[in-house]
């Protein structure tokens, strides 16, 4: 099987969710089968395995609808892309696309790093379901990252193609020491400050948790910082402004809980990252977090600071048991396991006699 994987969504500098998913799955996949990677910037190779690659146009280029004409030169049997937007006009290979979530149908604010024309198209695209159906039905099979999203795809009848779950995961970490409940209440949030993330609910819970501090690990704009500081008790917010992996690990290892109040997610990598180190998760009660956190996590009502504070307080009598359960739950997710599922799918698609 001549396998090509689309690695053009790997970010240069620091991963976002799709970038980390791509790098994690492709790294494990390369240990199992020879492959060729598509990149649009040679610097992307720094995050990828030592495998052959082809430099092609950027996925935001006007050439994207016909990028298959560039890919055809490799004569692949099957191509996998970690996004559903990869161009396919003129392709001479089987194609597997990925849809991570349906968040932006109800939360239409586009990611702030996008240029204005792309932000406009983003909003227009998510006004109706039919553009998504057209994209997905171009493929021979579809991948998504959770059972929750697979169920949503089915409910909205977004594709006639088979859908396979290839879960997200956290990067492997060195084994953490056995842990006991930390002194104080140090809470960790890793993620963006998009409106649907509802970070304000976490901040509003702090006055109800005497002495608690919330560590905000990601980069934050001056406007967002000022808005959050205005809601919080003095000294209760710790802004890390884009922590290194080392700093992130150190904060997690001294934390009471990893927290998020998100109203919608496609997965929840920070939950797995925290739980893998024995840090319990305290999260909003939405279906995807029930899937990822299992019985190890504690849940609170969406949008309720009082419920969030109560869940954190509940940890005081359960911390050690929740910590041990968190490690076991995190073990369910690994890039190796995800690569095994994906490779099985790709081999079946490549061996199919129909397009």
Secondary structure, DSSP 8 states (H G I E B T S, - for coil): --EEEE-TT--SSS--HHHHHHHHHHHHHHTTS--EEEESSGGGGGGS-S-EEEE---TTSTTGGGTHHHHGGG--SEEEESSS----TT--SEEEEE----GGGT-----TTS-HHHHHHHHHHTT-SHHHHHHHHTSSEEEES-HHHHHHHHHTT--SS-EEE-----------------SS-EEEE-S---GGG-HHHHHHHGGGSTT-EEEE-S---HHHHHHHHHHS-TT-EEE-SS--HHHHHHHHHT-SEEEE--S--S--HHHHHHHHTT--EEEE--HHHHHHHTTTSEEE-TT-HHHHHHHHHHGGGTHHHHHHHHHHHHTT--HHHHHHHHHHHHHHHHT-S--
